[in-house]
């Protein structure tokens, strides 16, 4: 069966391509694909995702699946991701994404509305790592110059931002698409919880459809 492998950042450079196709036996698992790509992954630990859902090495692959191999986030100059317990400052994020190659900058702020305040709690270390991975993938996928995302925890008063995403790109299409992907995936995947009027707001289970 045929399985498409997506490669990012250092893995893409090592392979000389951003995707390869593997011919695997039926009921092959992720580890079988990794064995065939060990010259590419070598000393790099990777996060795996099947059809854009996180997976482990025991996951069974199906014909036509897309297996993404995501290297560790470098924390380099293109990516900024933080979970903070203070007010979000937008100007430093705008300065971070500034680039001579950028013809478009898109800023998204998710703000508290209608109620007096919202309360946010996060599994900080994991949330920050997940957000960094999301931002890194968006930079690669959309050809962004740079991208930054911050999520606030604690009490967020009405009209103040709880989350900010700022991206720069050569053209507005890539900038809008990159910003939209980042905020949508943060909302769906990052371990952050919201309490409104004393009640935890129901959400989706990460990894579920």
C-alpha positions in Angstrom: 0.0 0.0 0.0 1.1 3.6 -0.7 1.6 6.1 2.2 2.6 9.7 1.7 5.2 11.0 4.2 5.4 14.8 4.9 8.7 16.2 6.1 9.4 19.6 7.7 12.3 21.9 8.6 15.5 19.9 9.2 14.0 16.6 8.0 12.9 18.3 4.7 16.4 19.6 4.2 18.0 16.2 4.9 15.7 14.4 2.5 15.9 17.1 -0.2 12.2 17.1 -0.5 9.1 17.9 1.6 7.4 14.6 0.9 8.1 11.0 -0.1 5.9 8.0 -0.9 6.5 4.7 0.8 5.2 1.3 -0.4 4.4 -0.5 2.9 2.7 -3.9 3.6 -0.9 -4.0 4.8 -1.3 -3.4 8.5 2.1 -1.6 8.7 2.6 0.6 11.6 4.2 4.0 12.0 7.4 2.4 13.3 7.8 0.5 10.0 7.8 3.8 8.1 10.3 5.3 10.6 12.6 2.3 10.0 12.7 3.0 6.3 13.4 6.7 6.9 16.0 6.2 9.7 18.7 7.8 7.5 16.6 11.0 7.4 15.5 11.0 11.0 18.7 9.6 12.5 19.5 11.5 15.7 16.3 13.7 15.6 13.3 12.7 17.8 10.1 13.4 15.9 6.5 13.9 16.6 4.2 11.9 14.3 0.8 12.8 12.9 -1.5 10.7 10.7 -3.9 12.7 8.5 -3.1 15.7 10.8 -3.9 13.9 14.0 -1.1 13.1 16.5 -0.1 9.4 16.6 2.5 7.1 18.2 4.7 4.5 16.7 2.2 1.7 17.2 -0.5 3.4 15.1 -1.6 1.3 12.1 -1.3 3.0 8.7 -3.9 2.7 5.9 -3.5 3.0 2.2 -3.5 6.7 1.2 -2.7 8.0 4.7 -0.5 11.0 5.1 2.1 10.6 7.8 3.8 13.8 8.9 7.1 13.7 10.7 7.6 16.8 12.8 11.1 17.6 14.2 11.7 19.4 17.5 10.8 23.1 17.5 14.1 25.0 17.2 12.9 28.2 18.8 14.7 30.1 16.1 14.1 33.5 14.7 10.9 32.6 12.7 8.8 31.3 15.5 7.6 32.7 18.8 5.2 30.8 21.1 4.4 31.5 24.8 1.8 30.9 27.5 1.8 33.8 29.9 -0.1 35.0 32.9 0.1 38.7 32.2 -1.6 41.0 29.6 -0.7 40.3 26.0 1.4 43.1 24.4 0.9 43.2 20.6 3.6 45.6 19.6 6.5 43.2 20.5 4.8 40.5 18.5 4.5 42.9 15.5 8.2 43.7 15.9 9.1 40.0 16.1 7.5 39.2 12.7 8.9 42.3 10.9 10.8 41.2 7.8 12.2 42.9 4.7 10.5 40.2 2.7 7.1 40.6 4.2 4.4 42.4 2.2 1.6 41.5 4.5 1.2 41.3 8.3 -2.0 39.7 9.8 -2.9 40.1 13.5 -5.6 38.1 15.2 -6.8 38.8 18.8 -9.3 36.6 20.6 -10.9 38.9 23.2 -13.3 38.4 26.1 -16.8 39.5 25.1 -20.2 39.9 26.7 -19.2 38.7 30.2 -17.2 40.6 32.8 -14.2 38.3 32.5 -13.1 34.8 31.6 -10.7 32.5 33.4 -8.1 30.4 31.6 -6.0 27.5 32.9 -3.4 25.7 30.9 -1.0 22.8 31.1 1.7 25.4 30.5 4.7 23.4 29.4 2.7 21.2 27.1 0.6 24.0 25.7 3.7 26.1 24.9 5.3 23.1 23.1 2.1 22.4 21.2 1.6 26.0 20.1 5.3 26.2 19.0 4.8 23.1 16.9 1.6 24.5 15.4 3.3 27.8 14.5 6.4 26.1 13.1 4.2 23.9 10.8 2.3 26.9 9.6 5.5 28.8 8.8 6.6 25.8 6.7 3.3 25.1 5.1 2.4 28.7 4.1 5.9 30.1 3.4 5.5 32.7 6.2 8.4 35.0 7.0 7.7 34.7 10.7 4.9 33.9 13.1 4.1 34.5 16.8 1.4 33.3 19.1 0.7 33.9 22.8 -2.0 32.6 25.0 -2.9 34.2 28.4 -3.9 32.3 31.5 -5.6 33.6 34.6 -8.4 36.2 34.6 -8.9 38.1 31.4 -11.2 41.1 31.7 -13.8 42.0 29.0 -12.3 43.4 25.8 -8.8 42.2 26.6 -7.1 39.5 24.5 -6.7 36.0 25.7 -4.9 34.8 22.6 -2.9 36.6 19.9 -1.5 35.4 16.6 0.6 37.6 14.4 2.2 36.5 11.1 4.1 38.0 8.3 4.3 36.7 4.7 5.3 38.0 1.2 1.6 38.2 0.2 -1.7 38.6 2.0 -3.1 35.2 1.0 -0.4 33.3 2.8 -0.6 35.6 5.8 -4.3 35.2 6.2 -4.2 31.4 5.7 -1.3 31.0 8.1 -2.9 33.0 10.8 -6.2 31.2 10.4 -4.5 27.8 10.6 -2.6 28.8 13.7 -5.6 30.0 15.7 -7.9 27.2 14.6 -5.3 24.6 15.7 -4.5 26.3 19.0 -8.2 26.3 19.8 -8.5 22.6 18.9 -5.2 21.1 20.2 -3.5 23.2 22.9 -4.3 22.0 26.5 -6.0 25.3 27.6 -9.3 25.4 29.5 -11.8 28.3 29.8 -14.2 29.1 32.7 -17.1 31.4 32.1 -19.5 32.5 34.8 -18.1 29.9 37.1 -18.5 27.0 34.7 -15.9 25.3 32.5 -16.7 25.7 28.9 -17.1 22.3 27.0 -14.6 21.8 24.3 -13.3 19.0 22.0 -11.0 16.2 22.9 -7.5 16.6 21.2 -7.1 13.9 18.6 -10.8 13.4 18.0 -12.5 14.3 14.8 
